[in-house]
Amino acid sequence: MSELFDEVDEEVRRERLQKLWDKYSLHIIALAILIVAGVGGWRGYEYLEAQKAAEAGAAFDRAAELSEQNKHAEAEAAFADLAAKAPTGYRNLARLRMAAEVATRDQPAAAKLYDEIAADRSVGGPEQDLARIRAAQLVMDSATYPNMLQRLEATATAKDSTFRHTAREMLALSAWRANDATAARQWLDQIANDGDTPPSLRSRAEALQALLPPVAKS
């Protein structure tokens, strides 16, 4: 008797499934097609992006070779093309390298390019900090200490900034040139108190510290 009931239940389930299939088969097939197409499209997208990255990498290497051969005008044009067309990672690197090539012929123009990179939030923190450092290096001989402070203070005081050590040294040197011994000591103290300060930079900071006038006793 139980086997009979099982057969009846199985038949009922089969009929229900058949009705559901008859009613929704087109929707199920369409969904299956969409899933397959979506997976295929994503795979295709990944392949195209990998191809673009590989092509950009090869173009970047060729541009770098031009720079090493002192063909700066050609290198600048190649990096400019990458900055306009390459995927994001290579685009940002190309912008930095293009500015470096411009610096070989026009430092104020290069500083402006670096400033634009530093102000672009889509670039990313480390690259922005590097752009700030490069721009400050180009204008350091003519910029006032307040201007250098405006450029580099955020980088110099950020504990996780890769370029904080260089920013502090540049600010200390700029303050010293401006005869602002108090500001120079402030940055030199930060260099001395940071355990991650590179030894060579620490040595230069100590040499600059020796050039400062003694602190007045109260």
MOWOPE-V932804 format. One record per residue. N is the residue number from 1. RES is the residue in three letters. SS is DSSP state (~ for helix, > for strand, _ for the rest). OMEGA is omega in whole degrees, 0 to 359 (none if undefined). NEAR is the number of other ideal C-beta (glycine too) atoms within 10 Angstrom. Layout:
n->N res->RES ss->SS omega->OMEGA near->NEAR
n->N res->RES ss->SS omega->OMEGA near->NEAR
//
This chain:
n->1 res->MET ss->_ omega->180 near->5
n->2 res->SER ss->~ omega->179 near->6
n->3 res->GLU ss->~ omega->178 near->7
n->4 res->LEU ss->~ omega->178 near->8
n->5 res->PHE ss->~ omega->179 near->9
n->6 res->ASP ss->~ omega->179 near->10
n->7 res->GLU ss->~ omega->178 near->10
n->8 res->VAL ss->~ omega->179 near->10
n->9 res->ASP ss->~ omega->180 near->10
n->10 res->GLU ss->~ omega->179 near->10
n->11 res->GLU ss->~ omega->178 near->10
n->12 res->VAL ss->~ omega->179 near->10
n->13 res->ARG ss->~ omega->181 near->10
n->14 res->ARG ss->~ omega->180 near->10
n->15 res->GLU ss->~ omega->180 near->10
n->16 res->ARG ss->~ omega->179 near->10
n->17 res->LEU ss->~ omega->179 near->10
n->18 res->GLN ss->~ omega->178 near->10
n->19 res->LYS ss->~ omega->178 near->10
n->20 res->LEU ss->~ omega->180 near->11
n->21 res->TRP ss->~ omega->179 near->10
n->22 res->ASP ss->~ omega->184 near->9
n->23 res->LYS ss->~ omega->189 near->10
n->24 res->TYR ss->~ omega->185 near->12
n->25 res->SER ss->~ omega->180 near->10
n->26 res->LEU ss->~ omega->179 near->9
n->27 res->HIS ss->~ omega->181 near->9
n->28 res->ILE ss->~ omega->179 near->12
n->29 res->ILE ss->~ omega->180 near->10
n->30 res->ALA ss->~ omega->179 near->11
n->31 res->LEU ss->~ omega->179 near->11
n->32 res->ALA ss->~ omega->179 near->10
n->33 res->ILE ss->~ omega->179 near->10
n->34 res->LEU ss->~ omega->180 near->10
n->35 res->ILE ss->~ omega->180 near->10
n->36 res->VAL ss->~ omega->180 near->10
n->37 res->ALA ss->~ omega->179 near->10
n->38 res->GLY ss->~ omega->178 near->10
n->39 res->VAL ss->~ omega->179 near->10
n->40 res->GLY ss->~ omega->178 near->10
n->41 res->GLY ss->~ omega->179 near->10
n->42 res->TRP ss->~ omega->177 near->10
n->43 res->ARG ss->~ omega->178 near->10
n->44 res->GLY ss->~ omega->179 near->10
n->45 res->TYR ss->~ omega->179 near->10
n->46 res->GLU ss->~ omega->180 near->10
n->47 res->TYR ss->~ omega->180 near->10
n->48 res->LEU ss->~ omega->179 near->10
n->49 res->GLU ss->~ omega->178 near->11
n->50 res->ALA ss->~ omega->178 near->10
n->51 res->GLN ss->~ omega->179 near->10
n->52 res->LYS ss->~ omega->180 near->14
n->53 res->ALA ss->~ omega->179 near->14
n->54 res->ALA ss->~ omega->179 near->10
n->55 res->GLU ss->~ omega->179 near->14
n->56 res->ALA ss->~ omega->179 near->20
n->57 res->GLY ss->~ omega->179 near->15
n->58 res->ALA ss->~ omega->179 near->10
n->59 res->ALA ss->~ omega->178 near->18
n->60 res->PHE ss->~ omega->179 near->19
n->61 res->ASP ss->~ omega->179 near->10
n->62 res->ARG ss->~ omega->179 near->13
n->63 res->ALA ss->~ omega->178 near->24
n->64 res->ALA ss->~ omega->177 near->15
n->65 res->GLU ss->~ omega->177 near->13
n->66 res->LEU ss->~ omega->179 near->19
n->67 res->SER ss->~ omega->180 near->18
n->68 res->GLU ss->~ omega->178 near->9
n->69 res->GLN ss->_ omega->181 near->10
n->70 res->ASN ss->_ omega->174 near->10
n->71 res->LYS ss->_ omega->191 near->15
n->72 res->HIS ss->~ omega->180 near->16
n->73 res->ALA ss->~ omega->179 near->12
n->74 res->GLU ss->~ omega->179 near->16
n->75 res->ALA ss->~ omega->179 near->23
n->76 res->GLU ss->~ omega->180 near->22
n->77 res->ALA ss->~ omega->180 near->15
n->78 res->ALA ss->~ omega->179 near->23
n->79 res->PHE ss->~ omega->178 near->28
n->80 res->ALA ss->~ omega->179 near->17
n->81 res->ASP ss->~ omega->177 near->14
n->82 res->LEU ss->~ omega->180 near->24
n->83 res->ALA ss->~ omega->181 near->20
n->84 res->ALA ss->~ omega->190 near->11
n->85 res->LYS ss->~ omega->189 near->14
n->86 res->ALA ss->_ omega->172 near->22
n->87 res->PRO ss->_ omega->191 near->14
n->88 res->THR ss->~ omega->183 near->11
n->89 res->GLY ss->~ omega->179 near->14
n->90 res->TYR ss->~ omega->179 near->21
n->91 res->ARG ss->~ omega->180 near->16
n->92 res->ASN ss->~ omega->177 near->22
n->93 res->LEU ss->~ omega->180 near->18
n->94 res->ALA ss->~ omega->178 near->23
n->95 res->ARG ss->~ omega->178 near->24
n->96 res->LEU ss->~ omega->181 near->18
n->97 res->ARG ss->~ omega->177 near->22
n->98 res->MET ss->~ omega->178 near->24
n->99 res->ALA ss->~ omega->179 near->25
n->100 res->ALA ss->~ omega->178 near->18
n->101 res->GLU ss->~ omega->178 near->23
n->102 res->VAL ss->~ omega->181 near->22
n->103 res->ALA ss->~ omega->180 near->21
n->104 res->THR ss->_ omega->181 near->14
n->105 res->ARG ss->_ omega->185 near->11
n->106 res->ASP ss->_ omega->185 near->12
n->107 res->GLN ss->~ omega->177 near->16
n->108 res->PRO ss->~ omega->179 near->11
n->109 res->ALA ss->~ omega->179 near->13
n->110 res->ALA ss->~ omega->178 near->21
n->111 res->ALA ss->~ omega->178 near->24
n->112 res->LYS ss->~ omega->178 near->15
n->113 res->LEU ss->~ omega->178 near->23
n->114 res->TYR ss->~ omega->178 near->28
n->115 res->ASP ss->~ omega->179 near->19
n->116 res->GLU ss->~ omega->178 near->14
n->117 res->ILE ss->~ omega->181 near->21
n->118 res->ALA ss->~ omega->182 near->22
n->119 res->ALA ss->~ omega->184 near->11
n->120 res->ASP ss->_ omega->183 near->14
n->121 res->ARG ss->_ omega->180 near->8
n->122 res->SER ss->_ omega->184 near->8
n->123 res->VAL ss->_ omega->183 near->20
n->124 res->GLY ss->_ omega->187 near->13
n->125 res->GLY ss->~ omega->183 near->13
n->126 res->PRO ss->~ omega->180 near->13
n->127 res->GLU ss->~ omega->177 near->17
n->128 res->GLN ss->~ omega->178 near->22
n->129 res->ASP ss->~ omega->178 near->23
n->130 res->LEU ss->~ omega->179 near->20
n->131 res->ALA ss->~ omega->177 near->25
n->132 res->ARG ss->~ omega->180 near->25
n->133 res->ILE ss->~ omega->182 near->22
n->134 res->ARG ss->~ omega->179 near->21
n->135 res->ALA ss->~ omega->181 near->25
n->136 res->ALA ss->~ omega->178 near->25
n->137 res->GLN ss->~ omega->182 near->15
n->138 res->LEU ss->~ omega->184 near->23
n->139 res->VAL ss->~ omega->189 near->19
n->140 res->MET ss->_ omega->183 near->17
n->141 res->ASP ss->_ omega->183 near->9
n->142 res->SER ss->_ omega->184 near->10
n->143 res->ALA ss->_ omega->175 near->18
n->144 res->THR ss->_ omega->178 near->12
n->145 res->TYR ss->~ omega->177 near->18
n->146 res->PRO ss->~ omega->179 near->12
n->147 res->ASN ss->~ omega->178 near->14
n->148 res->MET ss->~ omega->178 near->22
n->149 res->LEU ss->~ omega->178 near->18
n->150 res->GLN ss->~ omega->182 near->12
n->151 res->ARG ss->~ omega->195 near->25
n->152 res->LEU ss->~ omega->186 near->26
n->153 res->GLU ss->~ omega->182 near->15
n->154 res->ALA ss->~ omega->179 near->16
n->155 res->THR ss->~ omega->183 near->25
n->156 res->ALA ss->~ omega->184 near->25
n->157 res->THR ss->~ omega->179 near->14
n->158 res->ALA ss->_ omega->185 near->14
n->159 res->LYS ss->_ omega->183 near->7
n->160 res->ASP ss->_ omega->181 near->7
n->161 res->SER ss->_ omega->179 near->19
n->162 res->THR ss->_ omega->187 near->13
n->163 res->PHE ss->_ omega->183 near->20
n->164 res->ARG ss->~ omega->182 near->23
n->165 res->HIS ss->~ omega->179 near->20
n->166 res->THR ss->~ omega->180 near->21
n->167 res->ALA ss->~ omega->179 near->25
n->168 res->ARG ss->~ omega->179 near->26
n->169 res->GLU ss->~ omega->180 near->23
n->170 res->MET ss->~ omega->179 near->21
n->171 res->LEU ss->~ omega->178 near->27
n->172 res->ALA ss->~ omega->180 near->26
n->173 res->LEU ss->~ omega->179 near->19
n->174 res->SER ss->~ omega->178 near->25
n->175 res->ALA ss->~ omega->179 near->23
n->176 res->TRP ss->~ omega->178 near->20
n->177 res->ARG ss->~ omega->180 near->15
n->178 res->ALA ss->_ omega->181 near->14
n->179 res->ASN ss->_ omega->176 near->10
n->180 res->ASP ss->_ omega->185 near->16
n->181 res->ALA ss->~ omega->181 near->17
n->182 res->THR ss->~ omega->179 near->9
n->183 res->ALA ss->~ omega->180 near->18
n->184 res->ALA ss->~ omega->179 near->24
n->185 res->ARG ss->~ omega->180 near->18
n->186 res->GLN ss->~ omega->182 near->14
n->187 res->TRP ss->~ omega->178 near->26
n->188 res->LEU ss->~ omega->177 near->25
n->189 res->ASP ss->~ omega->179 near->14
n->190 res->GLN ss->~ omega->177 near->20
n->191 res->ILE ss->~ omega->183 near->23
n->192 res->ALA ss->~ omega->186 near->15
n->193 res->ASN ss->~ omega->179 near->8
n->194 res->ASP ss->_ omega->182 near->15
n->195 res->GLY ss->_ omega->181 near->5
n->196 res->ASP ss->_ omega->179 near->7
n->197 res->THR ss->_ omega->179 near->18
n->198 res->PRO ss->_ omega->182 near->13
n->199 res->PRO ss->~ omega->182 near->7
n->200 res->SER ss->~ omega->179 near->8
n->201 res->LEU ss->~ omega->178 near->15
n->202 res->ARG ss->~ omega->180 near->16
n->203 res->SER ss->~ omega->178 near->11
n->204 res->ARG ss->~ omega->179 near->16
n->205 res->ALA ss->~ omega->178 near->23
n->206 res->GLU ss->~ omega->178 near->12
n->207 res->ALA ss->~ omega->178 near->9
n->208 res->LEU ss->~ omega->179 near->19
n->209 res->GLN ss->~ omega->181 near->16
n->210 res->ALA ss->~ omega->180 near->7
n->211 res->LEU ss->~ omega->181 near->9
n->212 res->LEU ss->_ omega->176 near->15
n->213 res->PRO ss->_ omega->179 near->7
n->214 res->PRO ss->_ omega->179 near->6
n->215 res->VAL ss->_ omega->181 near->9
n->216 res->ALA ss->_ omega->179 near->6
n->217 res->LYS ss->_ omega->181 near->4
n->218 res->SER ss->_ omega->none near->3
//
